[in-house]
């Protein structure tokens, strides 16, 4: 009996060994195709700085994460990046996906953008590599056969169109009328121990930095004050859950009247500016706007109200300050709740100091037609600027009018500037469900970059705005329940 058991055991072991041996000698082949094409676009350039976008087209097998490597040839240096992270190693840059854009299917693409500095010249990089594969516009197929000996590989190259590198900006233009779709309420006010039960969240400024949307906004507190908050999130549906940081207690901005923020990166100084009103036009600076605790103590652009404002504001006030720069000059636009748009200016070299020559740019006998919240943007790929101003319509609801100009000091031509043909009003906005607001009020267009040129892509307009429950519109202004929403253009001509 013992001998029989021993023979059975030996037979089982032999069968197992034979099975393993067969697995070792049986060849196993795997093929993986890799290839890519990169489009590198310089969207905007000024002395010492530029904005670029990079589109990565995957021609090979799908990837679930990516690294794109290139070398700057003239000492360029990235100062901030969005939709990717970057790690410099001397002149070599490695850009990597963020949490939401790691997957690229075959023939799919992902894009990211950045601001950078340059000196002397700004040549386009000559070579890119995606996950270690040089982007030639072709694919490389690696076949690996595994046996008991060393692996072997066979490489086959398939012809594809050559890699195209371009510096051409988008060719879209602004339409003469606009149509929008709106999100629901994306975010409302939150409280903490020092800020119980704020009434509203409003006056939004937005940038994309790294893998997050950064929002700075005004809050109206139950104590009757106005101050600033910050919150951040990866994608719009996450806005409501984001943590709010109150800048009066968390940063150098401090307590007191603070409202209507505007955030941008001033590339010549490699510094971020947060512009706001504290009565006069005021600013704080930071090297990292993602950290709301990093803001400096406030300073004023213009300490005393200019005489031209005093003489024309009536019962209004100078309000809602907005900075934009062209190649040599920076401009400060604002309104007065009394039918006037103003502009002051300083040289880019002197910024943030030296603002002067305040003058009236536009006037309307109906004070509600040029009321507040003026925004000015550079239209990408066009010799054109876009101006929008909040108005109060004949029905008492807020909306935006728009104008264009070829220069920041030029005359402004109406674009969509009437109640019947507005830039953005409840009458040209559709909602996926019930309309939660009849007011389209103070916010900001989503920009193509973060620098002082305030450039927008005319092929994809989105506007972060404040709206409110129409049934609450009879409350005192301090108590109006403003909330955040997002408009997306539905009639782009591109």
Phi, psi and omega in degrees: 000318178298320180296322180295317179297321180296318179297320179295318180296315178298322178296319180295317179298317180298317180298319180295317180296315179301318180298317179295316181301318180296322180294326182289318186273345179287119184292141177237118184252138175226139180238138177222125179262136179227140178178157184199162177220133184239133173248117183250118186239123171276107186279327184203143181217141178219170179305120176081001181204164177200162173244133180230151170239149182230124176249126182250116179256120181272114180266351183259205179296156179303146175238151180253352173204158184212150169231132177244125184244134173210172181237129172282134186266355185220031175078016177300152182221125178288132179255328170203154188218148178228149184066017176193168168244157181226144177231116178274147172223085191068233179273351180275134181244135171243113176258132183236155179297159171256187193297332189257358185224033181283334183274131173229111179288170175302129183066012173267176183212161170225151181231153172212170181217166180201159167256146182210163175257157176211162178209130178087297178210163182224066182290151176286137176304145186264347183209142176229150176227127179257117181050039176090353180257124179295133182276101182252356187087002177240178177242150176241123180254118179257123176251120183245123179252124182258124175227193178287348179258190181296147178292151175238157180220147177235132183245128178239129179258128179253132183289133174227167176302149183291156176299135180247125174246129186225152173244018181278127177284169178299152186258007182290162177224166180283139176283171178273349173215159188231146171230143185225154164246150183242145168288174164283192176295124181265329183202149175228180183288154174230163183238162167221188186298326181271348184226071182286134169050060173300148180281322191207166171228130193201178173057057190281140167239139190222137169223156172259121182223122185063235181253023185226151164274126174258127179242128166245140188207169175264143168240146172256116186271159180295338179280357178098007182259171176233134174208188190246149175228165174229142166209160186214153182197162182282316183220158189305319180298344181270358186299319184296332183271354185291147177283136178264132174249127183268118189287340181291329180255344186254351187220176177290349179299322170075178184282172180112182181290116177219130184202164172056065182284153169223126184248132174203162179261120178268097190300321181301335180252358183054047188218142176268141178241137170245109180266140178201174178253137174230033199096281175284166176292128191227157178213156167231162182232159180202155171264354182212090183291346175290344175255099184294347179276357188269356187287142180284171173296148184291149171223158183259145170285314179226117188282329186240138180301124179299149183301323182296330176286312180304321184284343188237350187283343182059233179273005181273201181206155173286133197207153171058074186275142189218123181253136172213146182233146168258206186293333187232341191228145173249141185237144176244111178260149174195168180238185183220016184058020184218028174085021180229141169248130183245162176214131168244168183208158173211164177287152178297327179292330182270341184307136010268010182267166169086009179297128183203191178055045179291128182215159177281127181264324185209149179218154177216135181294337174269106185301334181280347181281333172234085192260298184196186174056050176283132174236140176231136184224152169272131179274120185298132177078004182231152171274069191204144172241148179246130176245130172234144180223138178283136178233163172249121186283177181296340177266008179082001181264150184271145180203177182241138171254161183218152178218164174228159177207157176270357182209150177288346175251006183274183176279153184253126181259129180303137177249285172233094198227020180233166176296326180284330179227077184271166169291308177210121179210161181303336182283343176242024177238134174251149180242146181291332175234217177293142179292118184272351180213151170248002178248133170245104193233185193322123176195219182201143171291143174289126187266160177281340178211181186248001189276184189289352177279345176052055185276135177243149177271114183292348180272352180209085179269131171225143182229120175275123189224170174252134175224174180205161176300119183302332182288349182258008188289348180276358181287159171304148187305320180302331186258002180297133187274068180293142178226167183265136172223172182228124173264141174233127182295136181249357180236041179300135178279357185281000000 
